[in-house]
Amino acid sequence: SRRERENFDLLEHFAQQYRELSNQEEDSLSKLAAQQRSNRLFTGARKGRLRMKLSVPDGDGVMGAVLDMGRAKRWDLAASVLKEALKQDPYNTEMRLIKAELMSASGASHKDISALYVDTARMCPTPEVFHHEASWHQSARGGAAARGEANATKSLERGLGRFPKNGRLLRRLAGLKAGQGQHQQAEALLRQSLEIEP
């Protein structure tokens, strides 16, 4: 319709403005932000061919598409797109966590999903990796209840080995310890968390 064409034209106009702004920016971070905004607007305007090549990988568009494919239960297509994206950016933590979710939802083996979490924690560790892994262990997909809780505890303890001052990891581990009846350990973890994040 005419209104849609006008909206696409408007998006393209703003995308061009951000492209020009990115060329004027001297600060590399500001330049990258303007380029990313321009690319998103070009995509919204259905002018993807006008997107700029960035100096660093930008997986936002890929992640959105993969999540949509997962919601549609198109596992093979989602896995294929993720595989290609991870070739370009193997250290992208978010894409790796999405891959773990898709593997779990599509019925991949426990062993394969565990291996992905271990590899992700080795290659691109963030506190979120350990939270995500612990959640997976606690879910029905991650194993029987008792084994899942024990594995979730191990995941969080490994996370604290890498990020000992992460209050969220400490609080989450404290909650698990309290649920397992280890109240003194839970209290000590909570106190430690409060010292870091009062």
Salt bridges, closest charged atoms under 4 A:
GLU6 OE2 - ARG2 NE 3.04
GLU12 OE1 - LYS47 NZ 3.74
ASP58 OD1 - ARG40 NH2 3.74
ASP60 OD2 - ARG40 NH2 2.17
ASP68 OD1 - ARG71 NH1 2.61
GLU84 OE2 - LYS87 NZ 3.23
GLU101 OE2 - HIS132 NE2 2.92
ASP119 OD2 - ARG96 NH2 3.34
ASP119 OD1 - ARG122 NH2 2.39
GLU128 OE1 - ARG168 NH1 2.95
GLU133 OE2 - HIS137 NE2 3.57
GLU133 OE1 - ARG158 NH2 2.64
GLU157 OE2 - LYS177 NZ 3.16
GLU187 OE2 - ARG191 NH2 2.56
GLU197 OE1 - ARG171 NH1 2.96
